[in-house]
Amino acid sequence: MKNRHVNPHNRSILIVDDNSLNMQLVNSYLKRDGYHSTFSHSGKDALKKMEHTAFDLVLLDVMLPEMDGLEICKKILKLPEYKEVPIIFLTAKVDKESIAKGFEAGAVDYIRKPFDGTELLARIGTHLELKGYREKLEEINIELNKEVLKGIQMQEKLQTTQEELEKMNRQLYEKASKDALTGLFNRRKMTDLIEYEYDRSLRTQQLFSLIITDIDHFKRVNDNFGHDCGDNVLKEIGETLNSLVRNQDRVARWGGEEFLLLLPDTDIEGALILAEKIRKKIARTSYSCGEHQLLITMTFGASSFAENKSDKMVIKEADIALYEGKNSGRNRSIPYSPNLHAED
């Protein structure tokens, strides 16, 4: 296996997809930004190539012959040399269950097909930058260990290096926990926050609630006005959500056009009051896309903690309530109740 440290101007990316047209399209964007691409049509071939070549990132289709992308992802991450290599799924399967399974398999991100080239390059750049930070941190730690072993007393240098290390750790935390587009917490970080709040509620018997909200007919915005317009709407929605919650509340981009709000010490009635406040604010706000002014609505589903529920069940119940709101006309806030049915 070759040395994993690669010149940042010559990053090597493995594209795993059984569709030659898809690979050619991806390669055209990567080539434009100076990346080196290698192709595989199957998981077996991809794993074989990894035995002889060091890749810095893997773009992996979910639907593949013989071995699907989820299984390939798990096998890649079992290879010692690839534990820190980011894997991004390219997939047309964007239902919540598929996305969740992708993250559980170890992927760091997913990109929906058909994809936007600008978004593709931005997400690849973010995860390669994160990888670069981790490589730099490893180098610094190795150098520090060498200095200690040699018994060199370089207190000032060590202090400066430590400050640099702390700064890079802060940057790494920001990159790893925040959504690149909106600046909100990302799905992975919010999952950790929910687990913490759930454990706290078990100890203290204090309630917490969740709100999952989704932009209504967001696909029409991208289709009619372009992805740049859609990105602006997502950023403005994120700013609105942050401006209307309390300091102790947490807001995340949960995926695509979906957001999740974590509300400590809040019952279902309090969650619905907040959801309605946000819903009305969004509905009366005009969003600018060049010369066009757009009216946006959002649908909200809310659920609350109970001792007989797992943290995942609380999330699932908010999602069921959101689906009920979508199914009953959109632009409304729905609390979870046991008579609601999960999405098929």
Summary of the structure (lengths in Angstrom):
residues: 344
radius of gyration: 22.4
end to end distance: 45.3
largest distance: 70.8
contacts: 1058
relative contact order: 0.08
helix: 53%
strand: 19%
